[in-house]
Structures are given as structure tokens and as C-alpha cells.
Amino acid sequence: IWATAPYFHNGSTPTLWHVLHPGQRPVVWTRKNDSFDHKRIGFVTKEFDTVPVSVTTARQRRRYFDTTKQGKSAAGHLFPDKLSESEKRAVLEFLKTL
């Protein structure tokens, strides 16, 4: 599981940490490089509120995941909000073993 980022059926969530923190999921994100984020378990990303205005071509735009677009939402799956931070850390540690 830990090696299959991005997460959800549409790939809208770059890390398992974001899966467990629904209110902090990025609106727009892009991979910084091919590195793996071992703390958040997933892609190392740069997050944005919108796609940067400097992104003007379709080729550039493909590098950004925009959750405001139809079919790309990261909404839902709110159960983790009921977990404490220590429970969320325990879930992340468990998922690292799968």
C-alpha cells in the first residue's frame, strides 16, 4: 500500500498522511521530484491553491493535479477526522508494513 501513491480511485491524494487528514488535502499539487516522502508516505509534493498562472501549456498543466476539476475531487472519506493524531500515526505505521 505504501508504495502505490497517489491514493484514492482517481489519484487525487498524494500521500497517506493526506488520506488521514481530509481537511488538509491539497487543492492543487505537483510532484517535486521522484523522491518518496517517508514521513507522509507518498509523493514529495508542492501544494498550491490554484494552478500557477505561469503554467500556460497543456504539457505544463499535465504536471499538476487540480482537485477542482470534474472527476478529480479529493473530497469524502472523512472517517479519519474521528481519529486522534496518535491513532493516525499508528495507522500510518501499520500501513508501512503492508
Order of alpha helices (4+ residues) and beta strands (2+ residues): alpha-beta-beta-alpha-beta-alpha
